[in-house]
Amino acid sequence: MNSKIKSHIILLALSVLILHACNTKKPEDWTEINRYPKLFPEYTELTIPANIAPLNFTILEPAEKYMVNVSSENGKAIQVSGTKPSIQIDVSKWKKLLEMNKGKGLEIEIYLKIEGNWSKFKTIKHHISKDEIDSYLTYRLINSAYVLWFEMGLYQRNLENFEESPIIQNKSISGACVNCHSMSKNNPDKFMFHIRSKFSGTLIYNEGELEKVETKTDYTLASAAYGAWNPNGRHIAFSVNKINQNFYVFKDQSNEVSDKYSDLVVYDTKTKTLTTTPEVSTRSRENLPEWSADGKYIYYISADEAVDDSARLITKYSLMGIPYDPENDIWGSVDTLISSNQTGKSITFPRASPDGRFLAFCQTSYGYFTIHHKESDLGILDLESGKYRIADEINSDETDSYHSWSTNGRWMIFSSRRIDGIHTRTFITHLNKDGTFSKPFVLPQKDPNKYNNYLLNYNRPELMTGKINVSPQKIRDAVREDAIPVTFDPNVNIDALSGASKIKQ
């Protein structure tokens, strides 16, 4: 047989296969199974963004053949069939179907063929929200024990498909620790993170300009730690911490992060100046700043002074706030918003919604570093009424922790260990009009079985409106540069400070 005839036969065979795939039809005769199939991830009865990647899943039911039909009111249904239980939906078809049906339902019909007979499970019905989610997500990938960080990195993921790319990998900077990234209003053009151990400093990417600064001064105990970028895109609030880690062999907790000292400072990226006030530089431990939606109020947490190691470890934080006008450098007086004396719990990680209506937080038995606390739950404070509650509809029996908002304030993502109790994964939930959240679902992956064998944690997830368009090589080179020292505000009354901002090493 000559090569030309052989090529025609191959093309004909391929065309038959493609035609067969395009003409896949739902079974006509089947037996009803009045329950949902067992799936991983458990994608049932969800509210989803119209711009989310396909919710691929694995059917945990043995069968000879599987058939899945995805449909909505408008557009052509999507069929996936085969002998393998792993269901991967075509990205372009999925995107088109969701775009045509915003605000409508999405039905998932699942059929199994066993011993030549078809069965159909209860139809899964999702709701396609009109509210889109920010198109990108950034996170740190780190060892699940949070101890062996010799290999880690900051990454960004396109939520509309499955593309993931590195922002910086620490193997390119001699194994240094990269951490605590933050953005202004989810803007990828205003991005910062810290570098520890080697090449220490804070790298700031500000609308095309890369700059590395050293935030430790003669009047701060240490370099800046946890940061939050003001919506104005100019100022960054930081905590200044003396951080300790304790490692345990307990079943439900292996690590505890605590502070001996901590204060708040504000950094002006334009003048390269750090400032503070005696109100947030006390013997108490002020920590984890967060700006209000208008950028003129700082939420934070505070605990009593750590007089000994016991007080340092077993401590409870209250939610506080202080007015601050960064444009005119005017501070107000401290407010107590949720007192640990009233709750008997510790409040941490305050995050204000961009519309100024809500503030989400974590609540735990003690401390502030909740990723190591199995009992950590998410709560929400109504900033208009002052009422708060624990958001039971999105919490689990495992750790539910760090969270961030979409720019429209309709979606919240958070970290949870609910899948296996060990690894941290990113979950997505929609904020309903009544102030409750929809059923959370885990970040979709191209391979739906990825979470079963992926050993890294998704740490500190943050939503972004687009991609960070600066190469990892440029970021690497900027990290390797000497840090520019910042200036401590000469107008601050140093003698009035009584916290970590006055302590010299």
N, C-alpha and C positions, 0 to 999 in steps of 0.2 A: 504494500500500500504506500503510495507516494505521500509526501509531506503535505501537499495541498489538500488531498482528500481527507487525510487524518485531521487537519485543522478544521475543515468543514464539519466533520463528525463531532469534534470537541465543542465547537461553537453551538451546534444543534443541541447537544446534550445540555450545555449550560443554559440555553434559552428555554429548554423544557423545564429545568429546575427552577429558573426564575419565574416562569409562568405558573408553575405549581405553587410556589411561595406566594405569589400575588393573588392566587385564587383560593387561598385557604378559607374555608367556611366553618361556621359553628356547627357542631353536631346537631342533627335534626331530632334524634331520639336519645333521651337521657333520663336518668333517675335523679330526683331532687334529694340533696342532702341539706337538711335545714340547720346549717351552721356555717360559720366562716371556716375556710381551710386554715390549717396551721401554716403560718408564714414566717419567714425571717428576711428582713425586719418585719415587725408586726404592723404593716401598713393597712389599717382598716379605719373607716369613718373619720377621715381627716379633713381639715381645712388646709388647702395648699396654695402657694402663690402661682399665678399663671406663668411665671417665668422660671419655675424650678426645673431642675433636671429630672429625667424620668425616675420614677420610684421603682427601681428594679428590686425584685425579691426572689426568694427561693421558696418553692412549695414543699413543705415538710410532710408530704403525704406520698407513700409509695404507689407507683402506677407504671403502666407500660408506655403511656403517652400523655402529654399535657397540652392543653389548649387554653389560651387566655385571650379574651376579647375586651378591648378598651374602647369605650364609646361615650359620646355626649350628644346633645341635641343637634349640634351643627357639625358638619364635616364628616369625613370618612373614618370609620372605626379602624382600629389597629389590632391585628391578630398576630399572636406569637404562638408557635406550636413546635413540638419536638418531643424527643424521648428523655430529655434532661429536665429536672425540676427547676433549674436556674433560669429565670425569666429576665431577659434584657430587651428593653423597648427601644426602638429606633428613635434617636434624639430629634431628628428633623420632623418626623411624623407626630411625635408627642408634643413638640413645641407648637406646631401648627394647630393641633386639636385643642390645646389649652388656650391659645390665643383667640380662637374663634368662639370660645365658650366661657369667657370671664363672667363670674357671677352665677354660673350654672353648675349643674351636677356632673360628676364624672363617674361612670360605672365600670367596674372591673368584674367580668364574669370568668370564672375558673372552672374548667372541665377536666376530668380525669378519665382515662380509659383503662379498665381493669378486666382482664380475661375477656377482651373483645367487646365489653359493654361500657358505655359512657355514663358518667355521673356528673352532676352540676352542683356546686356549692352555692350557698346564699350569696347573692350579689353584693359586692362591696361598693358602697356609695360615698365618694368624696365630694367636697365642695371646692370649686375653683374660685378663689377670692379675686375680687377686682383690685385689691391692694397688692401691688408688686413688692417683692423683697429686693434689697440692694443686690446688685449682680455679683459681687465678690465677697469672699470670706477670707480673713487672714488668721493664722494661728501658729503656735509653736508646736513642733513635734518633738517629743522628749520621751526618754525611757519611762516606763510605767511606774517605776519606784521613785522617780524624781531625784535620784541620787547619782546614778551613772550618767552624767550629762556630757561625757566626752564626745558624744555625737548627737547633735541637735541642730535645729534650724528654724527659721521663720519662713512660712510658705503662704502662698495665696491660691485660692481655688475659685474657679468660675462656677457659680451656683447654677448657671443656665445649661451647663454641660458638665463634663467630668475632668476638665483640664486643670492640672495642678502644676505650679512652677515655684521654684525657690526664690525667696527674697534675699536671704543670706544663709549659708550653711557654715557652721562653726569649724568644719574641717579646713575651710579656706583661711581661717584666722587662728591657726594653731590651737584649736580646741577651746577657745574662749567661750564663756557663757553669754548667750544673747537672750534678753528677756524684757518683759514689761513694755510691749509696744503700745502705742496710742496714736489716735488721729483726731483732727479737728472736724467735727460733724461728718465722720465717716469718709472724709476726703482723702483719697490716696496720694494727693499731691502735698499733703501735710502729715507727715508720718515720722515717728521717732521710736527709738528703742535704746536700751542700755547694753553695754558690753562690760563684762566683769572678768576678773582673773588676769587676762592678758589684753593689751590694747584698751585698757579701761577708759570709759567715758560714755557720753550720751550722744548718739548719732541722730541728727535732725535733718530730714529731707523736707525742704520748704520750697514748693513750687519750682522745682528744677535745680535747686541749690542744695548740695550736701555739705554738712558741717558737723564736726565733732567737738563737743565742749566738755570741760571738766567742771562739774557743778559743786565740788567741795570747795569751801572757802575757810578762812580763818575763824569764821563764826558759825560754822555748821559742823556737826559731829562727823558726818560722812557725806558721800556723794548722794545725789537725789536717788530716790528709789521708785515708789509707785507714782505714776504720773497720769494727769488728765489734761487734755488740750482744750483751751477755751474755744467756744464757737466762733470767737472773733479771729481765730487763726494766728494770733500773735503771742498770747500768753499761755504758759503751761504751769499748772499747779502740781507740786510734788510733795511727797512726804520725805522726810530725812530720818532714816531709821538706823538703829543699832540692832541688827537682826541676829537671832540665834536659832539654831536647829537642834532638836533632840530626836534621837532615833530609838524606836521601841521594838519589842517583839510581840506586841499584843495582836490578837486576831483581827480586830477591826481598825487598828491604827498603827502605822509604822513610823510616822513622822509628825512632829509638831513644830511649826514655825512661830516664833514669838519675838517680841521687841523689848529690849531693856529701856530704850529711849525712842521717842519719835516726835517730830514736829511737822508743821506745814510751812512751805515756802512757795513763792510764785516767781517764775522765771519769765523775763521779757526777752523774746527772741530777737527783737530789734535792737535793744540797748545792751543785751547780754548781761543783764543785771538780775540778781536774786533779791527778793524783798520778803518781809514777813511782818508780823505784828505780835506784841506780847500776848494778845488774845489767843493765838494759836501756837505759841511757843511757851508752854507751861511745864510744870513737873508732871502733869498728866500726859498720856501718850496719844497725841493727835495723829491720825493716819488715814490713808486711802481717800484723798480729795476727789471730788466730782463737781463739775460746774452745773449750774442751772441752765435751762434752755436759753435764757437771755444773756448768760455769761456774767451776771452781776451778783451771784450768790454761790458760795462754796459749801457743798455738803461734805461731811467727813464723819469719821468715827473717833471716839475717844474713850480711853480707859484710865483708871487711876494709876498713879505712879507705881512702878515695879520696885517695891522696897526690898524684895528678896526674890530668890528663884521661884518660890512657890507662887508669889503674886505675879511674877512675870509669865508663868506658864498658865495658871488657872485664873484667868481674868475675863471680865465681861465688858463688852464695848457698847456704848450708847450711840445713837445717831444724832449728830449735831449739825449746825449750820451757822454761817456767818456771812453777812453782806460784804461784798467787796467790789468796788468799781475799779477795774484794772486800768482804765483809760486815765483816770484822775488819781489813782493810788489812794483811795479812801476806803478804810475799813470800818465796819460797824461792830455791833456787840453780838456775842455768841448766843445762839438759841439751842435749847434741847428739844429735839423733835420726837425721839422715842428713847425713853430711859430704860437702861438695863435693870434698874431698881424696880421698875414696874413690870417688865416682862419676865425677869428672872433668867433671861437669855442674853446672848451676845449678837449684836447687829453688825454686819459687815458688807463690803462691796456695794455701796449705794450707787445706782445708775439712774439718772434722770431721763425720762422720755423726751425726745426732741420737741414735742408739742407743749411741754411744760406742765402736763396734766398729772403724770404719775412718776413715782420713784420706786424702782425695784431694788430689792436687797436680799441678802442671805441672812438666815437666822440659825444659830447653832448653840450648843450648850456653853461653850466658852471659846476664847481666842478669836482670831480673825481669818486664818488661812484655812478656809473651809474645805478645800479639795481633799484634805486628809480626815475629814469628819463625816462619818457615815450618816449622822443624824442631821446634817445640814439640809435645810429647806429654803425654798424661795418664797419671798413675801412681796407685797406691793402696798405702797402708801399713796393715797389719793391726796395730792398736794393742794387741792381746793378745799376739801372737807377736813383734812388732817387725820382721817381714819385710815387704819392700816389692817391688813390681814395676812395670814399665811395662805399662799395660793395652792391649796390642796389639790386642785384639778391638774396641776402639772408636776407635783412632787412624787417621789417614789420612796421605797424603803432603803434605797442606796443614796450615795452622795449626790445632791443636786446643788450646783455651785455657780461659778462665774458666768455672767450674763452680759449681753449688750443689745441695744435697740437698733432697728432699721431707721433710716432717716425720716420716714413718714410716721414713725411711732406706732405702726400697726403690727410689726413683727418683733419678737424677741428670741434670741438664741441663748442657749445656756449649756454648761458642761454637766454631764451626768455619768455615773457609773452603773446605771440601772441594768445594762445588758448583762454584765458578768460580775459586777461588784469589784472589779480590779481596774479596768481600763476606762479612761475618760473619753467620752464621745460627745459630739456636738448635736444638740437637739433644737428643733425649730417649733415655735408656737405662735399663733395669731392672737392678738388682743382684740376681744370682741367689744362691741359698743357699750355693753353693760359693765365693762371693767374686769370681766373674767377672761381666761385664756382657753384656747382650743386644745384638743388632745395633741401633745407633742409628738413629733416624729424625728427619727435620727437622720442626719445628713445623708442623702442618697449617694450610692457609689455605683460605678459601672459594673463591678463584680459584687453582687449582693452578699456574697459570702466573705467579703474582705474583713469585716469586723471579727470574724471567728478565728482568724489567724494573724491579725495585725497587732504587733506588740507595743506600738508607740501610742502615747497619749496626745489627744488634741487639746492643747493648753491655751488658755486665755483667748477664746474665739472672739473676733471683732468683725462686724460687717463693714463693707466698703462699697462705695458707689461705682467703683471701676477698678481697673488694674493699676498697680504701682509700676509705672513705665520707666524704671531705671534698672540697669542690669545688675545682677549679683556681683559682677566683676568691679563695677564702679563703687558699689557699696563696700565691697571688700577693701578696695584701695583707700576709701575714705576712713574706714575703721582703722587701718594701719597708720594713718597720719597721727601726728601729735595732737592732743586735745588742746583747744583754746580755753584758758581759764576764764571763768565768769567773775563778775564783780559783785560784792555784797553791797546792797543799797546803803550809802552813807547817811541817809536820812532816818534810818531805823535807830531807835533808842536802844543801844546794845545793853545798857545797864538795866533796862526794864525787862529784858528777856530772862526767862527762868528755866527754859527747857533745853532740849538737845541743841538748839541753835546757839546756845551760849557755851556749851561744853567743848573744850579743846582736847584733842587727843594728846 
